[in-house]
Amino acid sequence: DLHSFPTRRSSDLVALGFTTSAALLNGVLLGVTKLLFTGWVVFVVDRWGRKPLLLIGNVIMVVTLLAAGWVIDNVTNKGALASLTLILLVLYLVGYELGWGAVVWIMMAEIFPLKARAAGMGVGAVVLWAATGVITAVFPIMSDKSALGIGHSMWVFAGVNFILFFLTRWLVPETKGRSLEQRSEETRLNSS
């Protein structure tokens, strides 16, 4: 998936101006960033709320993807390209982990009524992992220089995340501080 492409494919970082050893080291930095912000979300999710974290994370993701696309397509100095791309990837991962990395899994456990929870979480997990598989398979193809390239691919994903922001805003309920019974009753009322 896009949030882990540089940690899995050091060749992407090499293509952006890093030496092989620097690319591997930066992959570790990106992994540590993911770990730290996933852990941090555990402590703020009940204070900030699930939906606000999804939306804040999404805005960070859109902005950093747009900026990364511009940097990759326009910055010609290899050192500046590598440094700016790394900074934007770290910020992107902050946004991802604030919202979509951890909060989605929390919400899946909270959003489904008890009768449908197992099936709902099962379907949700399959959809999430299937989407991850598709992105993992498609990103190397679309980011190839003979296709869109890495920069334009970033813009495509920024566009997807832009749409996702509005879908989240309109369709995803806040589950913070609401009991399962309250959410079940609201779901029942909204569906009738």
Sequence and secondary structure as in RCSB ss.txt:
>XXXX:A:sequence
DLHSFPTRRSSDLVALGFTTSAALLNGVLLGVTKLLFTGWVVFVVDRWGRKPLLLIGNVIMVVTLLAAGWVIDNV
TNKGALASLTLILLVLYLVGYELGWGAVVWIMMAEIFPLKARAAGMGVGAVVLWAATGVITAVFPIMSDKSALGI
GHSMWVFAGVNFILFFLTRWLVPETKGRSLEQRSEETRLNSS
>XXXX:A:secstr
 GGGHHHH HHHHHHTT  HHHHHHHHHHHHHHHHHHHHHHHHHHHHH HHHHHHHHHHHHHHHHHHHHHHHHH 
  HHHHHHHHHHHHHHHHHHHIIIIITHHHHHHHHHS GGGHHHHHHHHHHHHHHHHHHHHHHHHHHTSTTTTHH
HHHHHHHHHHHHHHHHHHHHH    TT  HHHHHHHHHHHH 
